[in-house]
């Protein structure tokens, strides 16, 4: 009968941080065959933990999680992205849920630094040909930076966006010079 109380936002963020620190590589690889695999696992874990605590997610928080999950499913279904890049992008799904919970403008503003970073990773990732590609190595490093550094400080996204843009430009410049020679 009586509705359950809502899970505290800080408890939800802590739960997501714990998930972020798990082996996201394996979880992201499972999404290669099923783009919704990460979303399903996140939902199972988050809603399961809420139920265990006799709580429920608030409507807005539940909607934010679902919107981010759908955004990532769309990206992971893009046939232009190599699988190895999709895995790295998939590893970012939990941090992006946290960003959206902390700053709802992620969903509203196309110029949000976290959104720009995700778009730039996808754009640069579409160029990747193999694991030894310097751009792919940069994408791995940026993914790991976010997983390691992002707790609640949103500055990690513009910082990594700047790094990606600078390093990509430098890599493309070196390739262009080598081609000219």
Secondary structure as UniProt FT lines:
FT   STRAND          5..6
FT   HELIX           9..20
FT   HELIX           24..30
FT   TURN            31..33
FT   TURN            35..36
FT   HELIX           37..52
FT   TURN            53..54
FT   STRAND          55..56
FT   HELIX           59..76
FT   TURN            79..80
FT   HELIX           83..90
FT   TURN            91..92
FT   HELIX           93..102
FT   HELIX           105..108
FT   TURN            110..111
FT   HELIX           113..125
FT   TURN            126..127
FT   TURN            131..132
FT   HELIX           134..149
FT   HELIX           155..180
//
